[in-house]
Amino acid sequence: MPEQILLEQVVDKVRPLIGSGKVANYIPALGNVDPNKIAIAVTTADGQTVGAGDYLEPFSIQSISKVFSLTLALSLYSEDGIWCRVGKEPSGQSFNSLVQVELERGIPRNPFINAGALVIADLIQARQSAPKHRMLEEVRKLSGNSHICFDKNVANSEFKFSARNASIAYLMKSFGNFEGNVDTVLKSCFHYCSLKMNCADLSKAMFYLANRGKTLQGHQLITPVQTRQLNALLATSGLYDGAGEFAYRVGMPGKSGVGGGIIAVIPGDMSICVWSPELDQNGNSLAGTHMLEHLSQSLGRSIF
Ligand code: GLN
């Protein structure tokens, strides 16, 4: 169990790195975030959560939501139903690249790049009448926080500047790998990304990844095998083009978002969330990665 004091040391050690990255500014709602925020929270196998820094302050979870949407899709479809539409390979291109969608004939390389997340949102939309509402309910349940909500300002601003994601969706449609109405699916996807959660909420919500698919509340959300598979995909593709570097330095399955959050897990042991808004060149939180690296070194833990 990492003591609170250890988490505080991790935050203090990494804080001087603030200023070396860049806050995402492709929409004003994200560009205005205070770059000095820094936080870590850990939920351990006994169900306890500890945190340090701004760990109770909500932020835009962005692509961390792709973990929740894939989990939801796993409960709605058979394995084949999902993996005939999206691949399981690391991408080697930026998270919002169109290149590979074209090269791979409309099948995104994995569910964690934007193209893959759009296909997953399309799958969810085809089976659910109120996907946004269902997603909100699910994350509230998983984290035990009924106050979690969407940031409408972020969701609307994503939609206003959605040309790139829309073009990815239309490109997949041209290959026959996108069923729904593009605008409707984009709106759902942007709402998932706009969820505002804090590090404590996220470390609790992701506990099932560390607990063989069982949530903090004791509900079997996905099977132990599905959990292992999901963690494998997170380890190979969760940090986009920085997945190799992250595996080398941190050694945990993880998922980042351009809001500056990263979730990571040590299966059987703990789920972790870090937050620092400035990003590195791959779109992953710069100080966040350092916090996880320090934590894994201090605890002497990694999946490798
Ligand atoms: N909303 C972001 C986008 O579309 C999601 C990407 C991310 O968090 N990496 O660019």
Residues whose N, C-alpha, C, O or C-beta is under 5 A from the ligand:
A	BS01	LIG	Q62 S63 F95 C193 S256 G257 V258
